[in-house]
Amino acid sequence: MSSAKVTVAWPKIIAVRVSEDTLSVDLEDGRTISVPLSWYPRLVYATEAERQHFEIAGAGYGIHWPDIDEDIGVEGLLLGKRSTESPASLARWLAEREKKREGRA
């Protein structure tokens, strides 16, 4: 019995918009993917300025937010994947953010 390997060509990201409750990504094939911001807790807790400070990265296949160390790929968006960050990891990140804001880091 033979098997076939399927290769998927993911479309590149050409534009990103982040609102108070939605992440919308325009793709080169004409689609726009919109997902709830609640899928990505770091974006929920980010300031407006942090949300708007992103880079289309990975040759167009991802988005990177350097201020909050968040990365989201086009593959995950198209497959409907939410953040896989654990509650413990998010709690540590939030505690570190608070320390930095208070000047204790």
Z-matrix of the N, CA and C atoms (Angstrom, degrees):
N
C 1 1.437
C 2 1.527 1 108.27
N 3 1.297 2 116.49 1 133.67
C 4 1.457 3 120.15 2 179.17
C 5 1.523 4 110.30 3 -101.52
N 6 1.304 5 114.29 4 159.40
C 7 1.460 6 118.62 5 177.59
C 8 1.516 7 108.74 6 -126.97
N 9 1.293 8 115.11 7 153.55
C 10 1.459 9 120.77 8 179.55
C 11 1.522 10 109.33 9 -113.10
N 12 1.299 11 114.73 10 142.02
C 13 1.451 12 120.35 11 177.04
C 14 1.527 13 107.68 12 -100.10
N 15 1.316 14 115.80 13 128.12
C 16 1.456 15 120.82 14 179.66
C 17 1.526 16 108.61 15 -101.80
N 18 1.299 17 115.38 16 128.09
C 19 1.457 18 120.52 17 177.11
C 20 1.521 19 108.34 18 -110.13
N 21 1.326 20 115.79 19 127.79
C 22 1.458 21 121.09 20 -179.98
C 23 1.519 22 108.28 21 -103.41
N 24 1.307 23 116.07 22 130.01
C 25 1.464 24 120.98 23 175.95
C 26 1.527 25 107.20 24 -97.00
N 27 1.326 26 115.80 25 103.41
C 28 1.456 27 120.20 26 -179.99
C 29 1.517 28 109.50 27 -72.97
N 30 1.335 29 118.21 28 140.02
C 31 1.465 30 120.12 29 176.39
C 32 1.526 31 110.34 30 -74.00
N 33 1.313 32 115.31 31 152.22
C 34 1.464 33 120.43 32 178.68
C 35 1.525 34 110.96 33 -83.20
N 36 1.314 35 114.52 34 154.58
C 37 1.462 36 122.77 35 176.30
C 38 1.529 37 108.12 36 -82.80
N 39 1.335 38 116.13 37 132.23
C 40 1.467 39 118.63 38 177.75
C 41 1.525 40 112.84 39 -115.51
N 42 1.331 41 117.41 40 -19.13
C 43 1.469 42 119.97 41 178.31
C 44 1.526 43 109.49 42 -156.34
N 45 1.332 44 115.19 43 150.92
C 46 1.466 45 122.14 44 -178.38
C 47 1.526 46 108.04 45 -135.23
N 48 1.336 47 115.34 46 136.77
C 49 1.461 48 121.24 47 173.91
C 50 1.523 49 107.88 48 -132.44
N 51 1.323 50 115.29 49 134.67
C 52 1.455 51 120.68 50 178.58
C 53 1.521 52 107.39 51 -124.38
N 54 1.320 53 116.02 52 118.48
C 55 1.461 54 120.06 53 176.23
C 56 1.527 55 107.82 54 -104.38
N 57 1.302 56 116.03 55 -170.84
C 58 1.463 57 120.80 56 -179.66
C 59 1.524 58 112.19 57 -63.42
N 60 1.338 59 116.93 58 -27.69
C 61 1.469 60 119.46 59 -176.01
C 62 1.521 61 115.93 60 -134.95
N 63 1.351 62 117.95 61 2.91
C 64 1.459 63 120.23 62 -175.58
C 65 1.525 64 111.92 63 -140.71
N 66 1.330 65 115.24 64 141.49
C 67 1.465 66 122.56 65 169.83
C 68 1.520 67 106.35 66 -107.56
N 69 1.332 68 117.33 67 122.05
C 70 1.465 69 122.08 68 179.18
C 71 1.519 70 108.59 69 -120.87
N 72 1.324 71 115.25 70 133.43
C 73 1.458 72 121.57 71 -176.70
C 74 1.522 73 108.53 72 -128.34
N 75 1.332 74 116.28 73 124.67
C 76 1.461 75 121.54 74 174.95
C 77 1.521 76 108.31 75 -91.12
N 78 1.325 77 115.38 76 134.25
C 79 1.452 78 121.61 77 -178.65
C 80 1.524 79 110.84 78 -108.50
N 81 1.313 80 115.52 79 156.37
C 82 1.459 81 120.36 80 -176.28
C 83 1.527 82 113.27 81 -64.25
N 84 1.333 83 117.59 82 -18.99
C 85 1.463 84 120.27 83 -179.79
C 86 1.530 85 112.64 84 -87.89
N 87 1.339 86 116.91 85 5.05
C 88 1.453 87 121.15 86 176.51
C 89 1.515 88 115.09 87 99.60
N 90 1.326 89 117.58 88 -10.53
C 91 1.470 90 120.11 89 178.45
C 92 1.515 91 111.00 90 -80.56
N 93 1.329 92 114.39 91 153.00
C 94 1.457 93 122.17 92 169.69
C 95 1.516 94 107.16 93 -122.72
N 96 1.325 95 115.96 94 126.27
C 97 1.456 96 122.31 95 178.71
C 98 1.526 97 106.98 96 -104.20
N 99 1.313 98 117.50 97 126.09
C 100 1.464 99 121.93 98 176.00
C 101 1.514 100 108.85 99 -122.77
N 102 1.320 101 115.40 100 130.58
C 103 1.464 102 121.09 101 179.71
C 104 1.523 103 108.55 102 -132.89
N 105 1.332 104 116.31 103 154.93
C 106 1.469 105 119.18 104 177.83
C 107 1.522 106 111.04 105 -65.61
N 108 1.310 107 116.49 106 138.22
C 109 1.454 108 120.56 107 177.12
C 110 1.526 109 110.85 108 -60.73
N 111 1.325 110 116.67 109 -26.34
C 112 1.463 111 120.96 110 -179.92
C 113 1.529 112 112.29 111 -60.64
N 114 1.321 113 117.72 112 -16.62
C 115 1.466 114 120.37 113 175.81
C 116 1.526 115 111.59 114 -68.07
N 117 1.328 116 116.92 115 -19.64
C 118 1.465 117 122.23 116 -175.23
C 119 1.534 118 108.95 117 -128.66
N 120 1.327 119 117.27 118 87.96
C 121 1.470 120 121.53 119 -173.68
C 122 1.526 121 114.69 120 -54.08
N 123 1.316 122 118.18 121 -34.98
C 124 1.475 123 118.23 122 -179.88
C 125 1.525 124 110.61 123 -63.82
N 126 1.325 125 117.29 124 -34.98
C 127 1.462 126 119.46 125 176.35
C 128 1.526 127 111.04 126 -69.60
N 129 1.317 128 116.75 127 -34.46
C 130 1.463 129 120.25 128 177.51
C 131 1.527 130 110.22 129 -62.19
N 132 1.330 131 117.27 130 -43.83
C 133 1.463 132 121.64 131 -177.41
C 134 1.527 133 113.39 132 -82.27
N 135 1.317 134 117.76 133 -11.26
C 136 1.467 135 121.25 134 -179.42
C 137 1.518 136 111.02 135 -70.29
N 138 1.315 137 114.80 136 153.40
C 139 1.465 138 119.91 137 172.52
C 140 1.527 139 108.40 138 -73.88
N 141 1.314 140 115.77 139 165.62
C 142 1.470 141 120.10 140 177.09
C 143 1.530 142 110.45 141 -57.15
N 144 1.328 143 116.75 142 -43.54
C 145 1.468 144 120.98 143 179.84
C 146 1.529 145 110.83 144 -62.22
N 147 1.328 146 117.27 145 -41.65
C 148 1.473 147 120.57 146 178.86
C 149 1.524 148 110.84 147 -65.43
N 150 1.322 149 117.31 148 -39.23
C 151 1.477 150 120.55 149 178.92
C 152 1.520 151 111.47 150 -63.70
N 153 1.317 152 116.08 151 -36.32
C 154 1.467 153 120.07 152 -176.37
C 155 1.529 154 112.95 153 -83.87
N 156 1.322 155 116.94 154 -10.40
C 157 1.472 156 121.34 155 179.19
C 158 1.532 157 109.03 156 -94.93
N 159 1.322 158 115.87 157 85.24
C 160 1.465 159 121.50 158 -179.78
C 161 1.518 160 109.72 159 -132.22
N 162 1.310 161 114.86 160 165.80
C 163 1.463 162 121.90 161 176.90
C 164 1.519 163 107.66 162 -130.82
N 165 1.316 164 116.65 163 137.40
C 166 1.458 165 119.68 164 168.26
C 167 1.521 166 104.30 165 -77.68
N 168 1.326 167 116.04 166 120.10
C 169 1.461 168 121.50 167 -170.29
C 170 1.528 169 110.80 168 -124.02
N 171 1.322 170 115.05 169 -177.18
C 172 1.463 171 120.42 170 175.38
C 173 1.511 172 113.23 171 57.19
N 174 1.332 173 116.29 172 43.46
C 175 1.467 174 122.12 173 179.76
C 176 1.527 175 112.34 174 60.58
N 177 1.339 176 116.54 175 24.60
C 178 1.458 177 120.52 176 178.03
C 179 1.512 178 114.42 177 99.46
N 180 1.331 179 117.22 178 3.15
C 181 1.460 180 121.09 179 -177.13
C 182 1.525 181 113.50 180 -102.49
N 183 1.322 182 117.45 181 6.51
C 184 1.456 183 119.58 182 -179.46
C 185 1.512 184 112.04 183 -155.01
N 186 1.331 185 114.86 184 169.99
C 187 1.457 186 122.54 185 176.43
C 188 1.531 187 106.39 186 -127.48
N 189 1.322 188 115.77 187 135.68
C 190 1.464 189 121.02 188 -179.90
C 191 1.526 190 109.26 189 -125.39
N 192 1.331 191 116.26 190 130.49
C 193 1.460 192 123.76 191 173.91
C 194 1.522 193 107.14 192 -108.56
N 195 1.340 194 118.67 193 98.73
C 196 1.475 195 120.53 194 -174.84
C 197 1.524 196 114.29 195 -64.97
N 198 1.316 197 118.31 196 -32.00
C 199 1.469 198 120.50 197 -176.78
C 200 1.525 199 113.01 198 -70.43
N 201 1.327 200 117.08 199 -24.22
C 202 1.467 201 119.83 200 -177.91
C 203 1.530 202 111.82 201 -120.93
N 204 1.332 203 116.77 202 5.88
C 205 1.465 204 122.62 203 178.54
C 206 1.531 205 111.52 204 53.33
N 207 1.326 206 115.91 205 51.79
C 208 1.472 207 121.69 206 179.22
C 209 1.519 208 108.72 207 -117.72
N 210 1.322 209 115.82 208 136.57
C 211 1.459 210 122.75 209 177.50
C 212 1.521 211 108.84 210 -131.81
N 213 1.333 212 115.75 211 132.25
C 214 1.460 213 121.28 212 178.35
C 215 1.521 214 107.40 213 -132.71
N 216 1.322 215 116.38 214 130.42
C 217 1.453 216 121.29 215 -178.61
C 218 1.515 217 112.62 216 -101.84
N 219 1.328 218 115.03 217 154.51
C 220 1.460 219 120.44 218 179.09
C 221 1.530 220 110.75 219 -62.21
N 222 1.307 221 117.76 220 -36.50
C 223 1.465 222 120.64 221 179.06
C 224 1.523 223 111.12 222 -59.10
N 225 1.319 224 116.31 223 -48.08
C 226 1.458 225 120.63 224 179.30
C 227 1.517 226 112.42 225 -61.96
N 228 1.328 227 116.23 226 -40.83
C 229 1.466 228 119.77 227 177.83
C 230 1.522 229 111.17 228 -61.40
N 231 1.332 230 116.15 229 -46.85
C 232 1.463 231 119.88 230 -178.22
C 233 1.525 232 112.41 231 -67.21
N 234 1.320 233 116.63 232 -28.52
C 235 1.462 234 120.57 233 179.36
C 236 1.531 235 112.63 234 -90.09
N 237 1.326 236 116.91 235 -0.93
C 238 1.462 237 120.76 236 178.10
C 239 1.511 238 114.00 237 72.90
N 240 1.338 239 116.57 238 30.50
C 241 1.469 240 120.01 239 -179.12
C 242 1.524 241 111.04 240 -86.88
N 243 1.308 242 115.04 241 132.41
C 244 1.463 243 122.03 242 175.63
C 245 1.521 244 109.19 243 -89.19
N 246 1.321 245 115.57 244 172.90
C 247 1.455 246 120.41 245 174.94
C 248 1.523 247 109.41 246 -57.68
N 249 1.310 248 115.29 247 141.57
C 250 1.467 249 119.76 248 177.34
C 251 1.531 250 111.30 249 -105.50
N 252 1.333 251 116.22 250 12.44
C 253 1.459 252 119.38 251 179.08
C 254 1.524 253 110.08 252 -64.45
N 255 1.307 254 115.94 253 133.50
C 256 1.464 255 120.46 254 -179.28
C 257 1.526 256 110.59 255 -73.59
N 258 1.326 257 116.96 256 155.82
C 259 1.467 258 119.90 257 175.52
C 260 1.536 259 112.07 258 -57.55
N 261 1.329 260 117.50 259 -36.41
C 262 1.471 261 120.54 260 179.73
C 263 1.527 262 110.78 261 -65.86
N 264 1.323 263 116.97 262 -41.98
C 265 1.457 264 120.98 263 179.07
C 266 1.527 265 110.77 264 -65.03
N 267 1.322 266 116.74 265 -42.86
C 268 1.459 267 120.66 266 178.24
C 269 1.528 268 110.47 267 -62.57
N 270 1.324 269 117.21 268 -41.32
C 271 1.465 270 121.07 269 179.24
C 272 1.535 271 110.81 270 -62.19
N 273 1.337 272 117.01 271 -41.87
C 274 1.475 273 120.53 272 177.25
C 275 1.527 274 110.87 273 -62.63
N 276 1.336 275 115.89 274 -43.12
C 277 1.464 276 121.01 275 179.65
C 278 1.534 277 110.42 276 -62.66
N 279 1.320 278 117.06 277 -44.69
C 280 1.464 279 120.93 278 178.85
C 281 1.532 280 111.41 279 -62.71
N 282 1.330 281 117.13 280 -40.31
C 283 1.467 282 120.81 281 178.72
C 284 1.529 283 110.65 282 -64.03
N 285 1.330 284 116.93 283 -41.58
C 286 1.469 285 120.55 284 177.96
C 287 1.524 286 111.00 285 -65.11
N 288 1.315 287 117.41 286 -39.07
C 289 1.473 288 121.65 287 176.80
C 290 1.525 289 110.37 288 -59.57
N 291 1.321 290 115.27 289 -45.25
C 292 1.465 291 120.32 290 -178.84
C 293 1.526 292 110.57 291 -63.31
N 294 1.328 293 117.30 292 -41.95
C 295 1.472 294 120.97 293 177.95
C 296 1.515 295 110.73 294 -60.44
N 297 1.339 296 117.01 295 -43.65
C 298 1.456 297 120.63 296 179.99
C 299 1.513 298 111.44 297 -64.62
N 300 1.308 299 116.75 298 -40.09
C 301 1.476 300 120.44 299 178.90
C 302 1.524 301 111.61 300 -64.64
N 303 1.326 302 116.17 301 -34.05
C 304 1.462 303 120.61 302 179.77
C 305 1.530 304 112.29 303 -86.65
N 306 1.340 305 116.22 304 -1.84
C 307 1.455 306 120.53 305 178.46
C 308 1.503 307 113.90 306 77.04
N 309 1.341 308 117.12 307 22.62
C 310 1.469 309 120.58 308 -178.23
C 311 1.517 310 112.29 309 -99.24
N 312 1.304 311 119.11 310 -0.32
C 313 1.470 312 119.23 311 -176.83
C 314 1.503 313 111.36 312 -97.34
